[in-house]
């Protein structure tokens, strides 16, 4: 989604940049309007000759009516004849040449015949016929040229011109077509570049280790970040080296749907029951007073546990999970994982087969994003919130928030800095199952049990 949006912006920018001169360029006679009353300008003579050529081109293309064409022609003939630094004979020969060429082209246009160059060359002084290779007129002896004359298909070179005047060989439609083709090529190159960059980044995401399970449902970390726990359908797995190697914990067996940590204490939901460990998972005890839950999350600031049951009711536990209170808010069924963004006011996010939900004690709503910022999939397996990410956002109602919400999906990892109003894809394009955030570290596990680690807020993923 993001790649397509960026590529589209680049494409539109290239189109505007390439085509802008074609539609904004003024013909040379438009720039000379302010010079008509300034015959002392030494450049006006050559510019007027070029303007006359442009006038003829625009008339051929149908951009000028015949009345406008003849009016402009008279105007610039006067400019040529009054330009300072040119003799009367020179000016008259300039105009005679232009008139012959223009009248010839007009007659060909009116006869619906292709415009050709004037074949007859004449002396500018006496109008006697001369050959194109002659240097002097054989009748009056006038010097015809000092250098070889280059010709163009549409206009004979003038013997007194100080520079070659060339009519456009391509009309604007053809130029526009070529420009569009070039723009499309640039668009394709830009899109390919963005795609290759994303592909290279994803290719560099190598696993640091593998959990011997293809059904990992939850992952958690605490402390230095090297201690990581994961749960699947049968047991809890533990790693003490940042996910490189794993061992199963024999003290607890069953369907582990959620693990979370607070104050160096672990909490796990196993077969809907809440268990806890105070010795890094070596021994576990069941909390008998806890309700039957499917997902839990913890908040280090309040030292509380938040849990959901199968019907979507929210419970809040305190005193290391020995005391639980059921909230009076609405239910949100189908929650598979949860994370806390704010305690006061309470803002909690949950993942489900319908995407991401955001709730307070008063209401639940969708947090799947909108329009171009929407999640491309609703198959969200896990959510996690990082309050210390450094990102700040603004809600639609103008409220300010800080922190980043992450979503692990079947299409990779996404993040949102505005409570799920808009999402962007980052770093890891894998079929993800769970996500854990620790101190300056983030862990993710895919559908095959591979473990990935990031130390830059999920931008890149690799080994330590």
Buried (B, 14 or more C-beta within 10 A) or exposed (E): BBEEEEBBEBBEBBBEEBBEEEEEEEBBBEEBEEBBEEBEBEEBBBBBBBBBBBBBBBBBEEEBEEEEBBEBBEBBBBBBBBBEEBEEEBBBBBBBBBEBBBEBBBEBBEEEEEBEEBEEBBBBBEBEEBEEEEEEBEEEEBEBBEEEBEEBEBBBBBBBBEEEBBBEEEEBEEBBEEBBEEBEEBBEEBBEEBEEEBEEBBEEBEBBBBBEBEBBBBBBBBEEBBBBBBBBEEBBBBBBEBBBEBEBBEBBEBBBBBBBBBEEBBBBBBEBBBBBBBEBBEEBEEBEEBBEBBBBBBBEEBBBBBBBBEEBBBBBBEEBBEBBEEBEBBBBEBBBBBBBBBEEEBBBBBBBEBBBBBBBBEEBEBBBBEEEBBBBBBBBBBBBBBBEBEBEBEEEEEEEBBBBBBBBBBBBBBBBBBBBBBBEBBBBBBBBBBBBBBEEBBBBBBBBBBBBBBBEBBEBBEBE
